[in-house]
Amino acid sequence: MEPMSRDAALALVRMHVTKENNVKHMIAVGAVMHEAATRLAKDADRWELTGILHDIDYEVCSGACDHTIKAKELLAGKIDEDIMKAIMAHNHEHTGIIPNDDMSIGLIACDAVSGLIIACALVMPTKKLADVKPESLMKKYNSKDFAKGADRERMAYCQRLGMGLDQFLPLALDGMRKRAGELGL
């Protein structure tokens, strides 16, 4: 199967996702996945594609119970099996697909950390990623009252990739800064 391009993935996402904030979330997760894959000497383009497509069904699902199940239908014949597995595994609590490979584990961590980083940017006077300091990410991570929806337990999956949070948080920030223009941050 010919690999899907980033542009084709974004076009496909825009066919199924109407809320711009949801599209930006997927771009952010793709950016973090790209950076993580680069650090781990994995295929960064495939990882980014996985991050971009991971929530393609978010707006058509009735909740977590069918999230990624509908994605499997939308993406059938368009992506490789390992990318689909990673997407399904990021909702393993409902799909039963265990995250037992680096891309699946990475998607869980990268999905969660993107929300923390966006929240950090939005409390800056400039609302820009460029002004977020890596050391402030750890402080915000440790503040359970900050960005309550950013699941710290899922972010900690980075440890299963051999990275501590002290490495993963700055890496994620760097990845998102590279897409700051697309993110509007």
C-alpha positions in Angstrom: 0.0 0.0 0.0 1.3 3.4 -1.0 1.8 5.5 2.2 -0.6 8.4 2.6 0.9 11.9 2.5 0.6 14.4 5.3 -1.5 16.6 3.0 -3.8 13.7 2.1 -4.2 12.9 5.8 -5.1 16.5 6.6 -7.6 16.6 3.7 -9.2 13.4 4.9 -9.4 14.7 8.5 -11.1 17.9 7.2 -13.7 15.8 5.4 -14.8 14.3 8.7 -13.9 16.9 11.3 -15.6 20.2 11.3 -14.4 21.9 14.5 -11.1 23.6 13.9 -9.9 23.0 17.5 -10.2 19.3 16.9 -8.2 19.5 13.7 -5.5 21.5 15.5 -5.4 18.9 18.2 -4.7 16.2 15.6 -2.0 18.4 14.0 -0.5 18.9 17.5 -0.5 15.2 18.2 1.1 14.5 14.8 3.8 17.0 15.5 4.7 15.4 18.9 4.6 12.0 17.3 7.0 13.1 14.6 9.4 14.5 17.2 9.2 11.4 19.3 9.7 9.1 16.4 12.8 11.1 15.3 14.2 10.7 18.9 13.6 7.0 18.8 14.9 6.5 15.3 11.5 5.4 14.0 9.7 6.4 10.8 8.7 10.0 11.7 6.3 10.5 8.8 4.3 7.3 9.7 4.2 8.4 13.3 3.0 11.9 12.3 0.4 10.4 10.0 -0.9 8.3 12.9 -1.1 11.3 15.2 -3.0 13.3 12.6 -5.5 10.5 11.9 -6.0 9.3 15.5 -9.2 11.2 16.2 -10.7 11.3 12.7 -14.0 9.8 14.1 -14.2 12.0 17.2 -17.1 14.0 16.0 -19.2 11.1 14.8 -18.8 8.9 17.8 -21.3 8.6 20.5 -18.6 8.5 23.1 -15.5 6.6 24.1 -17.2 3.2 23.6 -17.1 3.5 19.8 -14.2 5.9 19.3 -11.7 4.4 17.0 -14.2 1.7 15.9 -15.7 4.2 13.5 -12.2 5.4 12.6 -11.4 1.8 11.4 -14.3 2.1 9.0 -13.4 5.5 7.8 -9.7 4.5 7.2 -10.3 1.0 5.8 -8.0 0.5 2.8 -6.3 3.8 3.3 -3.7 3.1 5.9 -1.4 0.2 7.0 -2.5 -2.2 9.6 0.1 -1.0 12.2 -1.1 2.6 12.0 -4.7 1.3 12.5 -3.6 -0.8 15.4 -2.0 2.2 17.1 -5.1 4.3 16.5 -7.3 1.5 18.0 -4.9 1.0 20.9 -5.1 4.6 22.0 -8.6 3.7 23.1 -7.6 0.3 24.4 -9.9 0.5 27.3 -12.8 0.1 24.9 -11.3 -1.7 21.9 -9.3 -4.3 23.7 -6.3 -3.6 21.4 -3.4 -3.6 23.8 -0.7 -0.9 23.3 2.3 -3.1 23.1 4.4 -1.5 20.4 6.3 1.8 20.4 3.9 3.6 18.0 0.8 2.7 20.0 2.5 3.6 23.3 3.8 6.8 21.7 0.3 7.8 20.5 -1.1 7.5 24.0 1.6 9.7 25.5 1.6 12.2 22.7 -2.2 12.6 22.6 -2.2 13.4 26.3 0.7 15.8 26.4 -0.6 18.0 23.6 -3.4 19.2 25.8 -1.0 20.2 28.6 1.2 22.1 26.2 -1.7 23.9 24.6 -3.0 24.9 28.0 0.5 26.2 29.0 0.6 28.3 25.8 -2.9 29.7 26.4 -2.0 31.1 29.9 0.9 33.0 28.4 0.3 36.7 27.8 1.2 36.1 24.1 -0.6 32.8 23.8 2.4 31.5 21.9 4.3 28.2 22.2 7.6 30.1 21.7 7.1 31.6 25.2 6.4 28.3 27.0 9.5 27.3 28.9 10.3 23.6 29.2 10.8 23.9 33.0 7.4 25.4 33.4 5.9 22.3 31.7 7.1 20.1 34.5 5.6 22.5 37.1 2.3 22.5 35.3 2.4 18.7 34.9 2.9 18.5 38.7 0.0 20.9 39.4 -3.0 18.6 39.3 -5.4 21.6 39.2 -3.9 22.8 35.9 -5.3 21.3 32.7 -7.3 18.7 34.6 -8.3 17.0 31.3 -4.6 16.3 30.4 -4.2 12.8 31.7 -0.9 12.6 33.5 -1.1 8.8 33.7 -1.2 8.6 29.9 1.6 11.1 29.5 3.7 8.9 31.7 3.5 6.2 29.0 6.6 8.0 27.6 8.6 6.0 30.2 7.7 2.8 28.3 9.6 4.4 25.4 12.6 4.9 27.5 12.1 8.6 28.1 11.5 10.3 31.4 9.1 13.2 31.6 12.0 15.5 31.9 13.0 14.5 28.3 9.5 13.9 26.9 7.9 17.3 27.9 10.6 19.4 26.1 10.6 17.1 23.2 6.8 17.4 22.8 7.1 21.2 23.1 9.8 21.3 20.4 7.6 19.2 18.1 4.6 21.5 18.6 6.7 24.6 18.1 7.6 23.4 14.6 3.9 23.4 13.7 3.1 26.6 15.7 1.8 28.4 12.6 -0.7 25.7 11.8 -1.7 25.6 15.4 -2.2 29.3 15.7 0.1 29.3 18.7 
